Amino acid sequence: MPVNIAELNRQFAIPGIAEVITGSGGLAAVRITAPDAKGTLYLHGGHVTSWTPAGNDDVLWISGKSIWQPDKPIRGGVPICFPWFGARRNDPASPAHGFARLRTWELESIEQKAGAVTVTVFLTSDPDIQKTWPHDFLLRHKVTFGKELIMSLEFKNTAPQNRTRSVSEGLQDQSVKFEEAQHTYFAVGDVRQVKVKGLAGARYLDKTDNLKQKEQTGDLAITAETDRPFFDTAAPIILEDPSKSRKITLTKEGSRSTVVWNPWIAKARAMADFGDDEWPRMLCIETCNVGVDAVKVAPGQTQLMASYLRVDPL
């Protein structure tokens, strides 16, 4: 169903501060122009594409080759990966990183508090989703654009709590297991000069080296294609960027995994929605629960995962 932008503005717009617009590719987006920050959130994917705190450049990166279409994910910003991460196990025909970033989310509210604005969008199960993922759920994404960027992803298992019976009665446990990620693309001056602090001692799988399990030694520097899911990582992570004379601090809640990714030269050239020469200007540091850290939620229960981003001079 097409998004009625005029009606959404009638319900939710805050004059001079927040409005629903027709964005790139004709996709509906919420544009924020608040005292503490500017930003944009697309209803397509519930996708944050921009956060520019006052006095700074945009903290997020968007590819100039991104394909702005309803059936394609946006390349850059903060895609929501749900309910699986990467290729779906036993079903490679399913969309990579799940269906959430390909769906149009519904706008629930826009609220201003002091110099910041919070936009809340949500996604629920429907007959189309249940053809491939037969679970009842409510997924709410609450994003505050201010001096900090706060992104809170809350999952609720909306299956009736009384539907859990023994297998012998013909109905299995309605608990839901899933993976999730806020797949944040950070804008950097030159990825070859940045340092990622806070992962020392963490174990990870090296996807560029046959999934070998390794342990991070010291700060992480990007010197080649990098694709590393780190596990049991709850501490804050700092991205130091000397080219932009800034550091970005990522604090997490309800997340046990962190993925660090840069495609480098060959993989960037192989992606249609990624410019051949764009890889030096981005680095993904993802708040997530993937692999062994996948989440299981019982009927009627909720699970919250959140990212808190702050920018300071370096």
N, C-alpha and C positions, 0 to 999 in steps of 0.2 A: 504493500500500500504506500503511495507517495506521501512524503512528509508535508504537512500543511504548515509552512513557515509562518504565514500571517497569524494563524491560530495559536501556534506556539509562542509567538511574540506577545500576543494578547494575554496569554496566561502567565508567561514567565519573565518577559523582558524587564530589565531595570534600566530606564533611560540614561544614556551616557555611560553606562557601566557594563551591561551585558545584553546581547541581542542574538537572536537566531538568524543566521545568514545563509545564502546560497554560496557554498564554498567551491573549491576546485572540483571540476567534473560535474557540477550541479548537485553535489552532495551537501546535505544540510549540516551545519556546524554551529556551535555556540562560540561567539567571539567575546572575549573579556578585555575590557580596558579599564582597569581599576587603579587606584593610587599606588598600590604595592607591586602590581605586576600586570602584564598583558599575557594573553594566552588564547588558545583555540582548542576546542574539543569537538570532534566529528561524531555525529550519531552513528555513522557507519563504523562499526567496530567498537563503539564507546571509546574512541581513539583520541588521546591527547597528541596534538601535533606541534604545539608551541608553548613554551613558558619562558617569558622574558621578565625576570624580576627587575624592579626599578634600578637603573644605573648599570645594568649588565646587558650583554648580548644574549640572544636566544641560547638557552642551555641545551635544547634538543636539536637534533639533526633530521632533516627530511631530504630524501634523494630527489634530485632534479628529474630523474627518470621514473618517479613513482607513477603508477597507473591508477588514476582516480576514477574507478568504476565500481558499481555495486557488487560485482562478482570477483573483485580483486582486493587483496589486502593493501593497505597503505604502507609504503616502504619508508620507515623512519618513525620518529616520535616515540609513542609508547603503545605498541600493539598489545592487545590482551590475548594471550595464548590460553585456551580452555576448550575442552576438558582433557586434551592430550597435548604433549609437547613434541615437536618434530613430526616425523612420520608416525601415523597410527599403527600400533602393533597389529599384525595380521590383516591389515587392510590398507595397503599403500595407495589405493584409489581415493581414500578420504583426504580432505584438505589438510595440508601440513599445519601444525599448531592448532588444530581444532576449528570449530565453526564460529566461535564468538567474534573473531575479527572480521568476519564476512557478513554478519547480521546487522540490521538496523536496530539500534537500542532505543528504548523509549526514554524521553526526558521526564524526569520526576519533579525536579525542583532546581531553582537558582536562588541562592541566598547571599546577601552581602553582610559582612561583619567587619567593621572598621575598614581597613584598606584592602581586604581580601574578599574573594568571591568563591563560593562553593557551588559546583554543578554536580548534580546527582542524576545518573542514568541507570537503566536496568534492562535486563534480558530475562525472559522466562521460557520454559519449555513450551513447545507447541507441537501440533501433529507432524509438521515437517521435520523438526529437530528429532522427534521421537522415532522417526524412521531409522535413524542411524545411531541415536544415543537415547535409549528408552528410559529416561529418568525424569522425575518431577523436581523442578528446582526454580529458585529465584537467585539471580546473580546481579548484585548491585555494585556499581562503580561510583564512588564519591570522590570528587577531585577538588581540592582547594588551591586556587591560584593566588599566591601571596608572596611574601618574602621567602617562604618555603613553598615547595610544591608537595602537597600531601595527596597521595593516591591510595584509597582504601577499597579493596575488592572483597566483598562479603558474599559468600555462598550459603544458601539455605536449602536444605533437603526438605522439600514440601510434600513428600510422600506421607500419607497418614501414619501416625505412630503405631496404630493398632494393627498394621498389616504384616508385622513380623511374626511368622509362625514357623513351625518346624518344617523341614524339607518333606517329611512324610505327609504333611497336610497339603502339599502341592504348591506352596508359596514360599519363596526364599526371602532371606533378609533383604530389606529395601535400602540398606546402607549404600552410599554412593562413593566410589573411589575415583579420583581424578588427579590430573596434573594441572598446574596453573603457572602463569608467568606474566609479570609486567615487563615487557621486552624492551627496556629503555635504550634508545639510541642517543648517546651524548655527542654533542658537537665539540670537536677538539681542534686545536690549531694544526697539530701534526701528531698522529698516533704513535709515530716512532720515537717521540720525545716524552710521552706521558709515563707516569708511574701509577700503578694501582696498589694501594696500601690496605692492609687489613685481612689479607688472605694467607699470610705466611703460616705454614704448618698445616694448611687445609689439604685434604685429599681430593683428587679430581680425576675424571676420565678425560684422556686426551683424544678427542675425536679426529685429530689430524695424524694420530699414530696408533691406528688399529685399536682404539678404545683401551689403551693401556692405563692402568691405575697408577697415578703418580702423586707426589706430595709437593706442594708449592714451597719453594725456598726463597725467603726474603720477599721484597717487593716484586710485583709482576710488571715486566716490560714487554712491549709488543714488538717483536722482531721478525715475525712471519705470520702466516695464517694462524689464527687462534680460535679455538672452539673448545671451551673447557667448562663442563658442569662441575662446580665445586659442591661438596656435601657437608652437612653439619656446620653451616656458616651463618651465625646469627649476629656477629659483631659488626659495627659500622665499617663501611668501606670508603676510602678517600681516593678520588681521582685527581692527581696533581697534573696540571697542564701548564707548563712554563710558557708555551707559545701564546696562550691567552692570559697569562699571569693570574690564574685563578685555580682554586681547588673546589671540587664538588664533593660534599659529604652525603653519602647514602646511608640512612639508618632504616632498619627493617623491623617489621613486626609480623609474627605468624609465618615466617619464611625460614626454611632450613637449607635451601639451595641457593646458589648464586651462579649464573652463567656469564662468562666473559667471551665476547665474540668479535672478531674482525675478519672479513673475507680475504683480505690481502689482494694481490694482483690478479691471479688466474680466476679465482671464484667470482670476483667482481665483474670480470669480463664475461663470465658465463651467465650472469643474471640479467634478464631483459629490463628489469625495473631498478637497476643499480648502475650508475655511470661508471665507465671504465676507470676514470681517474678520481673517483670520489672516496675510495677506501681510506686515504690518509686523514680524512676530516671527520671520522666518526669512530666511536667505540661503544659497543653494547655492554652494559653491566646490568644484569637482569635479576630482579627480585622474583623468586620462584619457589615452587615445591615440585620437583621433578624426580623421576627415577625412583630410587629407594626412599625418597622423601615425599612421594605421592600422598595425598590426603584422603582419609576415609571419614565420611560424615553420616551419622545415623539419622533416621527420619525425625523431622522436627528440630534438628540441631543446626547450628550455624558454624561457619569457619571464616575467620578474618585474616587477610594478608594485606600488609600496607607498606608503602615506601614513603620516606620523608627525605626530601632533597633540599640541600642548602648550598649556596655559593658564597665563597669568601675570597678575598685577595690572597695571592700566593706570594 
